[in-house]
Amino acid sequence: MSPDLSSNRKAMKTIFDFGMCDATDTVYFLEEGFKVVAVEANPALVQNVSSMIGHYIESGQLHIINGAISTNNNPVELTVCGDDVGSSSIYEHKVAARLPLGKFTVLGVTTQEIMGRFGVPYYLKVDLEGADRLAVLALSAAQRPEYLSFEIGDDFEELLTYVSLIGYSRFKIINQTSFREIENQSNLKDRVTRKIIRCLGYTEPRSVRRKGRYFELGRSSGPAPWCSDGRWCDQETVLRKWIKVKASRTANWWYDLHAA
């Protein structure tokens, strides 16, 4: 199916946004005409977003689940990050040095449970601050979205092997500080733009324009996989690219894998 879907065709497709946070990505998907099932563990964020874009909930285009992606329905503790609420995590050690504000206890919710209720999505976006593997490893060859993205961590090679085994064959690594494919992350145009911004007295841009719209750096995950920067490549090539950048002193360690 062509990625250039009409609005009516998009409206029939669903995106799962695992790690909704402040709904920056959720709103992007909604504005593109997709239905969205968003999962967020922080009840304060769920309340804020529900108030802010409640009209999407009323219309049936958006459903928000207040819970933490888990392997079962047992209660899960979310440690709230004080210097960036979007970096809150169910793994306390990831937040320990970042001004933890306290904890919320929420119910765990499984990927299979959500798929059983809403079906297999067209796209699954995973951003769970250290817990991405819980969602990725829950997928199977029989239940996998057409597109998948998740944050790259120390378990990247394991997860890349797994998603390849269940049927994903095309991949991109996207730099989350520029939304550029890994081989395009130091292109001349971007370097010149950043130099101009610094000359104007700013440190880094707050947003970048990609595919005809602006995406806010540090909050957005950037363009969806079917319209993200760069070319798709196979498993062997993407692994080689990652090994190369991981060995580089300039690696910023904030990348997403896009899979199709």
C-alpha positions as CSV (number, residue, x, y, z in Angstrom):
1,M,0.0,0.0,0.0
2,S,1.3,3.4,-0.9
3,P,2.5,5.5,2.1
4,D,0.8,8.6,0.6
5,L,-2.6,7.6,2.0
6,S,-5.7,9.8,1.4
7,S,-7.4,11.2,4.5
8,N,-10.2,8.6,4.3
9,R,-7.8,5.7,4.0
10,K,-5.7,7.1,6.9
11,A,-8.8,7.4,9.1
12,M,-9.3,3.6,8.8
13,K,-5.8,3.0,10.1
14,T,-4.7,3.0,13.8
15,I,-1.4,4.0,15.3
16,F,-0.3,2.9,18.8
17,D,1.7,5.6,20.6
18,F,3.4,3.8,23.5
19,G,4.8,6.6,25.7
20,M,2.4,9.4,24.9
21,C,4.0,11.9,27.3
22,D,2.6,15.4,26.4
23,A,0.9,14.1,23.2
24,T,3.3,15.9,20.8
25,D,3.5,12.7,18.6
26,T,-0.1,11.8,19.3
27,V,-1.3,15.2,18.0
28,Y,0.8,14.8,14.9
29,F,-0.7,11.4,14.1
30,L,-4.2,12.7,14.8
31,E,-3.7,15.7,12.5
32,E,-2.5,13.4,9.8
33,G,-5.9,11.7,10.0
34,F,-5.0,8.5,11.9
35,K,-6.9,6.9,14.8
36,V,-4.6,6.7,17.8
37,V,-4.4,4.5,20.9
38,A,-2.0,6.3,23.3
39,V,-0.5,4.6,26.4
40,E,0.9,6.8,29.2
41,A,1.8,5.8,32.7
42,N,1.8,9.2,34.3
43,P,-1.8,10.0,35.3
44,A,-1.1,13.8,35.5
45,L,-0.1,13.8,31.9
46,V,-3.1,11.7,30.9
47,Q,-5.4,14.3,32.7
48,N,-3.6,17.2,31.0
49,V,-3.8,15.7,27.5
50,S,-7.4,14.6,28.0
51,S,-8.3,18.2,28.8
52,M,-6.2,19.7,26.0
53,I,-7.4,17.5,23.1
54,G,-10.6,16.0,24.6
55,H,-12.5,16.6,21.3
56,Y,-10.4,13.8,19.7
57,I,-11.5,11.5,22.5
58,E,-15.1,12.5,22.1
59,S,-15.0,11.9,18.3
60,G,-13.6,8.4,18.8
61,Q,-10.4,9.2,17.0
62,L,-8.2,9.0,20.2
63,H,-8.2,6.5,23.0
64,I,-5.9,7.0,26.0
65,I,-4.8,4.2,28.3
66,N,-3.4,5.2,31.7
67,G,-1.0,2.3,32.4
68,A,2.5,1.1,31.9
69,I,3.5,-1.4,29.2
70,S,4.4,-4.6,31.0
71,T,4.4,-8.4,30.7
72,N,1.3,-8.7,32.9
73,N,-1.4,-6.6,34.7
74,N,0.4,-6.3,38.0
75,P,0.9,-2.8,39.5
76,V,3.9,-0.9,38.2
77,E,5.8,2.1,39.8
78,L,6.7,5.0,37.6
79,T,9.4,7.3,38.9
80,V,8.8,10.9,37.8
81,C,11.9,12.7,36.3
82,G,12.2,16.2,37.7
83,D,14.4,17.7,34.9
84,D,12.3,16.2,32.1
85,V,8.9,14.7,32.7
86,G,9.2,12.8,29.4
87,S,12.2,10.9,30.8
88,S,10.2,9.3,33.7
89,S,10.6,5.6,33.8
90,I,9.5,2.4,35.4
91,Y,13.2,1.7,36.1
92,E,14.1,3.8,39.1
93,H,17.8,3.8,38.4
94,K,17.3,5.7,35.1
95,V,15.9,8.6,37.0
96,A,18.0,8.5,40.2
97,A,20.4,11.2,39.1
98,R,17.7,13.4,37.5
99,L,15.9,15.0,40.4
100,P,13.2,12.4,40.9
101,L,10.0,14.0,42.1
102,G,8.1,10.9,43.4
103,K,6.3,7.9,42.1
104,F,2.9,6.9,40.7
105,T,1.6,3.3,40.9
106,V,-0.3,2.3,37.9
107,L,-1.6,-1.0,36.4
108,G,0.5,-2.9,33.9
109,V,-1.0,-3.4,30.5
110,T,0.3,-5.8,27.9
111,T,0.8,-5.2,24.2
112,Q,-1.3,-8.4,23.5
113,E,-4.1,-7.0,25.6
114,I,-4.2,-3.8,23.7
115,M,-4.0,-5.5,20.3
116,G,-6.8,-7.8,21.4
117,R,-9.0,-4.8,22.1
118,F,-8.0,-2.5,19.2
119,G,-6.4,-4.9,16.6
120,V,-2.9,-4.8,15.1
121,P,-2.0,-1.2,14.4
122,Y,-0.6,0.2,11.1
123,Y,2.3,1.7,13.1
124,L,3.6,1.1,16.6
125,K,5.7,3.9,18.1
126,V,7.6,2.9,21.3
127,D,9.3,5.4,23.6
128,L,9.2,3.9,27.1
129,E,12.5,5.2,28.6
130,G,14.3,2.0,29.0
131,A,11.3,-0.4,28.7
132,D,11.0,-0.4,24.9
133,R,12.0,-4.1,24.7
134,L,8.8,-5.1,26.6
135,A,6.7,-3.8,23.7
136,V,9.1,-5.0,21.0
137,L,9.5,-8.6,22.3
138,A,5.7,-8.9,22.6
139,L,5.3,-8.7,18.8
140,S,5.2,-11.8,16.7
141,A,5.1,-12.7,13.0
142,A,1.3,-13.1,13.3
143,Q,0.9,-9.8,15.2
144,R,3.2,-7.2,13.9
145,P,2.5,-3.6,12.7
146,E,3.4,-2.7,9.1
147,Y,5.8,-0.1,10.7
148,L,7.6,0.0,14.0
149,S,9.9,2.4,15.8
150,F,11.8,2.3,19.1
151,E,14.7,4.0,20.9
152,I,18.1,2.3,20.4
153,G,19.7,1.2,23.6
154,D,22.3,-1.4,24.8
155,D,20.0,-4.2,23.6
156,F,19.9,-2.9,20.0
157,E,21.5,-5.9,18.4
158,E,19.3,-8.3,20.2
159,L,16.1,-6.4,19.3
160,L,17.2,-5.9,15.7
161,T,17.7,-9.7,15.4
162,Y,14.3,-10.3,16.9
163,V,12.4,-8.0,14.7
164,S,14.1,-9.4,11.6
165,L,13.1,-12.9,12.7
166,I,9.4,-11.9,12.9
167,G,9.4,-10.4,9.4
168,Y,10.8,-6.8,9.4
169,S,13.3,-6.4,6.5
170,R,13.8,-2.7,5.9
171,F,15.4,-0.4,8.5
172,K,16.6,3.2,9.1
173,I,18.5,4.6,12.1
174,I,17.2,8.2,12.8
175,N,19.2,10.7,14.8
176,Q,16.7,12.1,17.4
177,T,18.5,15.5,17.7
178,S,18.0,16.3,14.0
179,F,15.6,13.7,12.6
180,R,18.2,12.8,10.0
181,E,19.0,9.2,8.9
182,I,22.3,8.2,10.4
183,E,24.3,8.8,7.2
184,N,22.8,12.2,6.7
185,Q,23.3,13.5,10.2
186,S,26.2,15.7,9.4
187,N,25.1,17.1,6.0
188,L,26.3,20.5,5.0
189,K,22.9,22.2,5.0
190,D,22.3,21.2,8.6
191,R,25.8,22.3,9.7
192,V,25.3,25.7,8.1
193,T,21.9,26.2,9.6
194,R,23.2,25.4,13.1
195,K,26.1,27.8,12.6
196,I,23.8,30.6,11.7
197,I,21.6,29.8,14.7
198,R,24.6,30.0,17.0
199,C,25.7,33.3,15.4
200,L,22.3,34.7,16.3
201,G,22.9,33.9,19.9
202,Y,21.0,30.6,20.2
203,T,22.6,27.3,21.2
204,E,20.4,24.8,19.3
205,P,17.2,25.0,17.2
206,R,14.0,24.3,19.0
207,S,12.4,22.7,16.0
208,V,13.3,21.5,12.5
209,R,11.3,21.4,9.3
210,R,10.9,18.0,7.8
211,K,8.4,16.8,5.2
212,G,6.6,20.1,5.1
213,R,6.0,20.6,8.8
214,Y,7.9,21.5,12.0
215,F,8.9,18.9,14.6
216,E,9.9,20.1,18.0
217,L,13.3,18.7,19.1
218,G,13.4,17.0,22.5
219,R,9.7,16.4,22.5
220,S,8.7,14.9,19.1
221,S,9.9,11.6,17.6
222,G,9.9,13.3,14.2
223,P,8.3,12.1,11.0
224,A,6.7,8.7,10.9
225,P,8.8,5.9,9.3
226,W,7.1,6.0,5.9
227,C,8.2,9.6,5.5
228,S,11.3,9.8,7.6
229,D,14.7,10.9,6.2
230,G,17.0,8.7,4.3
231,R,16.9,5.3,2.5
232,W,15.8,2.0,3.8
233,C,18.4,-0.7,4.1
234,D,18.6,-4.4,5.1
235,Q,19.5,-5.8,8.5
236,E,23.2,-6.4,7.8
237,T,23.7,-2.8,6.4
238,V,21.9,-1.1,9.3
239,L,23.9,-3.1,11.9
240,R,27.1,-2.1,10.1
241,K,26.0,1.5,10.2
242,W,25.3,1.3,14.0
243,I,28.6,-0.4,14.8
244,K,30.4,2.4,12.9
245,V,28.6,5.3,14.7
246,K,28.8,3.5,18.1
247,A,32.6,3.4,17.7
248,S,32.6,7.1,16.8
249,R,33.4,9.7,19.5
250,T,30.7,11.9,18.1
251,A,27.9,9.4,18.8
252,N,25.2,11.1,20.8
253,W,23.4,7.8,21.8
254,W,20.0,9.1,21.0
255,Y,18.7,7.3,18.0
256,D,15.5,5.5,17.0
257,L,15.2,2.5,14.8
258,H,12.5,2.6,12.1
259,A,11.5,-0.8,10.8
260,A,9.1,-1.9,8.0
